[in-house]
Amino acid sequence: MTDFMTRARAAEQAMRSVFPATPLQRNVHLSDRFGADIWLKREDLSPVRSYKIRGAFNAMRKLPDQDLFVCASAGNHAQGVAFMCKHIDVKGVIFMPVTTPQQKIQKTKIFGGDNIEIHLTGDYFDDTLAAAQAWCAREGGHFLSPFDDDDVIEGQASLAVEIEAQLGKVPDHIMLPVGGGGMSSGVSTWFGERTHCLFVEPAGGACLRAAMAAGHPVALDHVDTFVDGAAVGQIGAKPFELLKNRHLSDVLVLSEDRICATMIEMLNVEGIVLEPAGALAVEAISDVQTFIRGKTVVCVTSGGNFDFERLPEVKERAQRYAGVKKYFLLRLPQRPGALKEFLGILGPDDDIARFEYMKKSARNFGSVLIGLETSRPENFVRLFAKLDEAGFALTDITNDETLVQFVI
């Protein structure tokens, strides 16, 4: 442990030649809301807007004679590697999933310039990883894992070195987002038993929880790529060795829609742009609010590489999670005045966001796909009661993921 801490401290000192420490900021809004002393470690303010530059820097500085680096990344590790390739003037070949947001692809190109080439391959990170490793085996170069590498883990631990120095003490709790496990294993190893570490995963990529339940890393059957910075199908072997003795109860799993609510809140209230993975730690506070009251809590906002073309989807998912937007299939009688009657039932805060009606001349009823927004979830209770009283039949499809994929 002492040796790991010495190396992490050395990594933190060395990277000051490339970029300054990211801010540790007390957040008044969250502190007042949860009755705790809550701080945000703003990794979204690093040169590449995520903590991934730390691991890339540390691993690459230890290979001064290497002139070609190869990596696979959902976007943030790619930017860290690209930044360092240009900084130390070496070549890089970067593999990214086809589904990577354009913002991350473009920023990777900007950071790396002529020093890098990008290959888009695979729908999921694990497919991209396999392609990158196969290319490296054929063509040569050093493969730099985004998380399953001792030097990368050590570099990510520099984040913890900064937190302790900036806070002037060890926090009572620290909230760590988890993807492949590089940062969470490095930071939790630095703090050891001196603080309570909580690990936060998206429901569509809960690879740490799966590994802890099985006792070893396992491949998930399906990965939801929405939280692209943490959408990993299998946790790294090296990170898991450092995390395997943690308590399963300290692994929190959040739905993708729920994460969107925090992204919108942090943007509207604080003016902080977080990508989905970057919002994980902040959203998880509400799950532990009963035992953090009066305590010092650090949340790692791990990244802010967000493509604003995704904002309408984020808002949509946040509204659905908050219960203020729903989708229905309405069975509307085909008689004069039926539509007017339906519209008269809507309340003053109810707004139609989607309306598709197909008249069926040979039937007594027509089907309507309708999306409604309102100001408070309880407004839907009143609406349902009035619709039922008026004889309108409707089916709530808001949470029917299969159906929503085709009609929303």
For each residue, the residues with C-beta under 8 A, 3 or more apart:
1: 4 5 189 192
2: 5 6
3: 6 7
4: 1 7 8 154 157 189 190
5: 1 2 8 9 190
6: 2 3 9 10
7: 3 4 10 11 154
8: 4 5 11 12 154 157 158 160 161 186 190
9: 5 6 12 13 158 161
10: 6 7 13 14
11: 7 8 14 15 54 57 58 154 155 157 158 161
12: 8 9 15 16 21 158 161 162
13: 9 10 16
14: 10 11 17 57 58 61
15: 11 12 18 19 53 54 57 58 155 158
16: 12 13 19 20 21
17: 14
18: 15 47 53 57 84 87
19: 15 16 46 47 53
20: 16
21: 12 16 162 165 166
22: 41 42 43 45 46 51 159 162
23: 41 42 45 166
24: 39 40 41 42 162 163 166 167 298
25: 39 40 42
26: 31 37 38 39
27: 30 31 38 39 40 270
28: 31 32
29: 32 33 269 270
30: 27 33 34 36 38 40 282 285 299
31: 26 27 28 34 35 36 37 38
32: 28 29 35
33: 29 30
34: 30 31 38 285 286 289 292 293
35: 31 32 289 293 294
36: 30 31 289 292 293 294 295 296 297
37: 26 31 294 295 296 297
38: 26 27 30 31 34 285 297 298 299
39: 24 25 26 27 167 171 296 297 298 299
40: 24 25 27 30 272 282 298 299 301
41: 22 23 24 159 162 163 298 299 300 301
42: 22 23 24 25 45 301
43: 22 46 50 51 159 278 300 301 302 303
44: 49 50 272 273 274 275 278 301 302 303 304
45: 22 23 42 49 304
46: 19 22 43 49 50 51 53 54
47: 18 19 53 83
48: 52 53 76 79 80 83 107 111 305
49: 44 45 46 76 79 107 303 304 305
50: 43 44 46 53 76 79 80 229 275 278 302 303 304 305
51: 22 43 46 54 55 76 156 159 183 300 302 303
52: 48 55 56 73 76 77 79 80 146 303
53: 15 18 19 46 47 48 50 56 57 79 80 83 84
54: 11 15 46 51 57 58 80 155 156 158 159
55: 51 52 58 59 77 80 146 147 149 151 152 153 154 155 156 182 183
56: 52 53 59 60 71 77 80 81 83 84 144 152 155
57: 11 14 15 18 53 54 60 61 80 84 155
58: 11 14 15 54 55 61 62 151 152 154 155 158
59: 55 56 62 63 144 149 151 152 155
60: 56 57 63 66 69 81 84 88 90 144
61: 14 57 58 64 88
62: 58 59 151
63: 59 60 66 142
64: 61
65:
66: 60 63 69 90 141 142
67: 90 91
68: 90 91 92 93 140 141 142
69: 60 66 81 85 90 91 92 93 141 142 143 144
70: 92 93 94 95 132 135 136 139 141 142 143 144
71: 56 77 78 81 92 93 94 95 132 143 144 145 146
72: 77 94 95 96 125 128 129 131 132 133 145 146
73: 52 76 77 78 79 81 94 95 96 125 128 146
74: 77 78 96 97 100 104 125 128 179 225 228 229 231 232
75: 78 79 96 100 101 104 105 108 228 229 305
76: 48 49 50 51 52 73 79 80 104 146 229 303 305
77: 52 55 56 71 72 73 74 80 81 146 147
78: 71 73 74 75 81 82 94 96 104 108 118
79: 48 49 50 52 53 73 75 76 82 83 104 107 108 111 305
80: 48 50 52 53 54 55 56 57 76 77 83 84
81: 56 60 69 71 73 77 78 84 85 92 94 112 116 144
82: 78 79 85 86 92 94 108 109 111 112 115 116
83: 47 48 53 56 79 80 86 87 111 112
84: 18 53 56 57 60 80 81 87 88
85: 69 81 82 88 89 90 91 92 112 115 116
86: 82 83 89 111 112 113 115 116
87: 18 83 84
88: 60 61 84 85
89: 85 86 115
90: 60 66 67 68 69 85 115
91: 67 68 69 85 115 116 141
92: 68 69 70 71 81 82 85 112 115 116 117
93: 68 69 70 71 116 117 119 132 135 136 139 141
94: 70 71 72 73 78 81 82 108 112 116 117 118 119
95: 70 71 72 73 118 119 120 121 122 128 129 131 132 135
96: 72 73 74 75 78 100 104 105 108 118 119 120 121 128
97: 74 100 120 121 122 123 124 125 127 128 225 228
98: 120 121 122 123
99: 123 124 225 228
100: 74 75 96 97 104 105 120 228
101: 75 104 105 228 305 306 307 310
102: 105 106 307 309
103: 106 107 305 306 307 308 309
104: 74 75 76 78 79 96 100 101 107 108 228 305 307
105: 75 96 100 101 102 108 109 118 120
106: 102 103 109 110
107: 48 49 79 103 104 110 111 305
108: 75 78 79 82 94 96 104 105 111 112 116 118
109: 82 105 106 112 113 116 118
110: 106 107 113
111: 48 79 82 83 86 107 108
112: 81 82 83 85 86 92 94 108 109 115 116
113: 86 109 110 116
114:
115: 82 85 86 89 90 91 92 112
116: 81 82 85 86 91 92 93 94 108 109 112 113
117: 92 93 94
118: 78 94 95 96 105 108 109
119: 93 94 95 96 131 132 135
120: 95 96 97 98 100 105
121: 95 96 97 98 127 128 131
122: 95 97 98 125 126 127 128 130 131
123: 97 98 99 127 225
124: 97 99 127 128 223 225 231 233
125: 72 73 74 97 122 128 129 223 225 231 232 233
126: 122 129 130 219 223 232 233 234
127: 97 121 122 123 124 130 131
128: 72 73 74 95 96 97 121 122 124 125 131 132
129: 72 95 125 126 132 133
130: 122 126 127 133 134
131: 72 95 119 121 122 127 128 134 135
132: 70 71 72 93 95 119 128 129 135 136 143
133: 72 129 130 136 137 143
134: 130 131 137 138
135: 70 93 95 119 131 132 138 139
136: 70 93 132 133 139 140 141 142 143
137: 133 134
138: 134 135
139: 70 93 135 136
140: 68 136
141: 66 68 69 70 91 93 136
142: 63 66 68 69 70 136
143: 69 70 71 132 133 136
144: 56 59 60 69 70 71 81 149 152
145: 71 72 148 149 152 182 236
146: 52 55 71 72 73 76 77 152 179 180 182
147: 55 77 152 153 179 180 181 182 183 232 236 238 239
148: 145 152 180 182 236 237 238 239
149: 55 59 144 145 152 153 182 238
150: 153 154 238
151: 55 58 59 62 154 155
152: 55 56 58 59 144 145 146 147 148 149 155 156 182
153: 55 147 149 150 156 157 182 185 186 189 238 239 242
154: 4 7 8 11 55 58 150 151 157 158 186
155: 11 15 54 55 56 57 58 59 151 152 158 186
156: 51 54 55 152 153 159 182 183 186 187
157: 4 8 11 153 154 160 161 186 187 189 190
158: 8 9 11 12 15 54 58 154 155 161 162
159: 22 41 43 51 54 156 162 163 183 186 187 300
160: 8 157 163 164 186 187 190 191
161: 8 9 11 12 157 158 164 165 190
162: 12 21 22 24 41 158 159 165 166
163: 24 41 159 160 166 167 171 174 187 298
164: 160 161 167 169 170 190 191
165: 21 161 162 168
166: 21 23 24 162 163
167: 24 39 163 164 170 171 296 298
168: 165
169: 164 296
170: 164 167 191 194 195
171: 39 163 167 174 195 296 297 298
172: 195 196 292 295 296 297
173: 195 196 197 198 288 292 295 296 297 298
174: 163 171 187 188 191 195 196 197 198 297 298 299 300
175: 198 200 280 281 282 284 285 297 298 299 300
176: 183 184 187 188 197 198 199 200 281 300
177: 183 184 200 201 229 230 277 278 280 281 300 302
178: 181 184 199 200 201 207 208 230 235 251 280
179: 74 146 147 182 183 205 229 230 231 232 277
180: 146 147 148 207 232 235 236 239
181: 147 178 184 185 207 208 235 236 239 240 242 243
182: 55 145 146 147 148 149 152 153 156 179 185 186 236 239
183: 51 55 147 156 159 176 177 179 186 187 300 302
184: 176 177 178 181 187 188 197 199 208 239 243
185: 153 181 182 188 189 238 239 240 242 243
186: 8 153 154 155 156 157 159 160 182 183 189 190 242
187: 156 157 159 160 163 174 176 183 184 190 191 197 300
188: 174 176 184 185 191 192 197 199 242 243 246
189: 1 4 153 157 185 186 192 242
190: 4 5 8 157 160 161 164 186 187
191: 160 164 170 174 187 188 194 195 197
192: 1 188 189
193:
194: 170 191
195: 170 171 172 173 174 191
196: 172 173 174 250
197: 173 174 176 184 187 188 191 246 250
198: 173 174 175 176 250 251 252 284 288
199: 176 178 184 188 208 243 246 250 251 252
200: 175 176 177 178 251 252 253 254 280 281 283 284
201: 177 178 205 206 207 208 209 230 251 252 253 254 280
202: 205 206 224 226 227 230 231 253 254 255 256 259 276 277 280
203: 206 224 253 254 255 256
204: 222 223 224 225 226 227 231 256
205: 179 201 202 220 223 224 227 230 231 232 233
206: 201 202 203 209 210 220 251 253
207: 178 180 181 201 210 211 217 218 220 232 233 234 235
208: 178 181 184 199 201 211 212 235 240 243 251
209: 201 206 212 213 248 251 253
210: 206 207 213 214 218 220 235
211: 207 208 214 215 216 217 218 234 235 240 244
212: 208 209 215 243 244 246 248 251
213: 209 210 248
214: 210 211 217 218
215: 211 212 244
216: 211 240
217: 207 211 214 234 235 236 237 240
218: 207 210 211 214 234
219: 126 233 234
220: 205 206 207 210 223 233 234
221:
222: 204
223: 124 125 126 204 205 220 231 232 233
224: 202 203 204 205 227 231 256
225: 74 97 99 123 124 125 204 228 231
226: 202 204 231 256 276
227: 202 204 205 224 230 231 256 259 276 277 280
228: 74 75 97 99 100 101 104 225 231 275 276 277
229: 50 74 75 76 177 179 275 276 277 278 302 303 305
230: 177 178 179 201 202 205 227 276 277 280
231: 74 124 125 179 202 204 205 223 224 225 226 227 228
232: 74 125 126 147 179 180 205 207 223 235
233: 124 125 126 205 207 219 220 223
234: 126 207 211 217 218 219 220
235: 178 180 181 207 208 210 211 217 232 239 240 243
236: 145 147 148 180 181 182 217 239 240
237: 148 217 240 241
238: 147 148 149 150 153 185 241 242
239: 147 148 153 180 181 182 184 185 235 236 242 243
240: 181 185 208 211 216 217 235 236 237 243 244
241: 237 238 244
242: 153 181 185 186 188 189 238 239
243: 181 184 185 188 199 208 212 235 239 240 246
244: 211 212 215 240 241
245:
246: 188 197 199 212 243 250 251
247: 250 251
248: 209 212 213 251
249:
250: 196 197 198 199 246 247
251: 178 198 199 200 201 206 208 209 212 246 247 248
252: 198 199 200 201 284 287 288
253: 200 201 202 203 206 209
254: 200 201 202 203 258 259 280 283 284 287
255: 202 203 258 259 321
256: 202 203 204 224 226 227 259 260 276 317
257: 260 261 317 318 320 321
258: 254 255 261 262 283 321
259: 202 227 254 255 256 262 263 276 279 280 283
260: 256 257 263 264 276 279 314 315 317 318 321
261: 257 258 264 265 283 318 321 322
262: 258 259 265 266 274 279 282 283
263: 259 260 266 267 274 275 276 279 306 314 318
264: 260 261 267 268 314 315 318
265: 261 262 268 269 270
266: 262 263 269 270 272 273 274 279 282
267: 263 264 270 271 272 273 274
268: 264 265
269: 29 265 266
270: 27 29 265 266 267
271: 267
272: 40 44 266 267 301 304
273: 44 266 267 304 306
274: 44 262 263 266 267 278 279 282 301 303 304 306
275: 44 50 228 229 263 278 279 303 304 305 306
276: 202 226 227 228 229 230 256 259 260 263 279 280 306 314
277: 177 179 202 227 228 229 230 280 302 303
278: 43 44 50 177 229 274 275 301 302 303 304 306
279: 259 260 262 263 266 274 275 276 282 283 301
280: 175 177 178 200 201 202 227 230 254 259 276 277 283 284 302
281: 175 176 177 200 284 285 299 300 301 302
282: 30 40 175 262 266 274 279 285 299 301
283: 200 254 258 259 261 262 279 280 286
284: 175 198 200 252 254 280 281 287 288 299
285: 30 34 38 175 281 282 288 289 292 297 299
286: 34 283 289
287: 252 254 284
288: 173 198 252 284 285 291 292
289: 34 35 36 285 286 292 293
290: 293
291: 288 295
292: 34 36 172 173 285 288 289 295 297
293: 34 35 36 289 290
294: 35 36 37
295: 36 37 172 173 291 292
296: 36 37 39 167 169 171 172 173
297: 36 37 38 39 171 172 173 174 175 285 292
298: 24 38 39 40 41 163 167 171 173 174 175
299: 30 38 39 40 41 174 175 281 282 284 285
300: 41 43 51 159 174 175 176 177 183 187 281
301: 40 41 42 43 44 272 274 278 279 281 282 304
302: 43 44 50 51 177 183 229 277 278 280 281
303: 43 44 49 50 51 52 76 229 274 275 277 278
304: 44 45 49 50 272 273 274 275 278 301
305: 48 49 50 75 76 79 101 103 104 107 229 275
306: 101 103 263 273 274 275 276 278 310
307: 101 102 103 104 310
308: 103 311
309: 102 103
310: 101 306 307 313 314
311: 308 314 315
312: 315 316
313: 310 316 317
314: 260 263 264 276 310 311 317 318
315: 260 264 311 312 318 319
316: 312 313 319 320 325
317: 256 257 260 313 314 320 321
318: 257 260 261 263 264 314 315 321 322
319: 315 316 322 324 325 373
320: 257 316 317 323 325 326 398 399
321: 255 257 258 260 261 317 318
322: 261 318 319 325 377
323: 320 326 377 380
324: 319 373 374 375 376 377
325: 316 319 320 322 353 371 372 373 374 398
326: 320 323 371 372 380 396 398
327: 354 369 370 371 372 396 397 398 404 407 408
328: 368 369 370 371 372 394 395 396 397 398
329: 367 368 369 370 394 395 397
330: 342 367 368 369 370 392 393 394
331: 365 366 367 368 392 393 394
332: 338 339 342 357 365 366 367 368 392
333: 338 364 365 391
334: 338 359 360 363 364 365 366
335: 338
336:
337: 340 341
338: 332 333 334 335 341 342
339: 332 342 343 357
340: 337 343 344
341: 337 338 344 345 390
342: 330 332 338 339 345 346 387 390 392
343: 339 340 346
344: 340 341
345: 341 342 383 386 387 390 392
346: 342 343 350 352 372 383
347: 350 374 379 382 383
348:
349: 374 375 376 379
350: 346 347 372 373 374 379 383
351: 372 373 374
352: 346 355 370 371 372
353: 325 371 372 373
354: 327 369 370 371 408
355: 352 368 369 370 371
356: 368 369 370
357: 332 339 366 367 368
358: 366 367
359: 334 366
360: 334 363 365 366 367
361:
362:
363: 334 360 366
364: 333 334
365: 331 332 333 334 360
366: 331 332 334 357 358 359 360 363
367: 329 330 331 332 357 358 360
368: 328 329 330 331 332 355 356 357
369: 327 328 329 330 354 355 356 407
370: 327 328 329 330 352 354 355 356
371: 325 326 327 328 352 353 354 355 408
372: 325 326 327 328 346 350 351 352 353 380 383
373: 319 324 325 350 351 353
374: 324 325 347 349 350 351 377 379 380 383
375: 324 349 379
376: 324 349 379
377: 322 323 324 374 380 381
378: 381 382
379: 347 349 350 374 375 376 382 383
380: 323 326 372 374 377 383 384
381: 377 378 384 385
382: 347 378 379 385 386
383: 345 346 347 350 372 374 379 380 386 387
384: 380 381 387 388 394
385: 381 382 388 389
386: 345 382 383 389 390
387: 342 345 383 384 390 392 394
388: 384 385 391 392
389: 385 386
390: 341 342 345 386 387
391: 333 388
392: 330 331 332 342 345 387 388
393: 330 331
394: 328 329 330 331 384 387
395: 328 329
396: 326 327 328 399
397: 327 328 329 400 403 404 407
398: 320 325 326 327 328 404
399: 320 396 404
400: 397 403 404
401: 404 405
402: 405 406
403: 397 400 406 407
404: 327 397 398 399 400 401 407 408
405: 401 402 408
406: 402 403
407: 327 369 397 403 404
408: 327 354 371 404 405
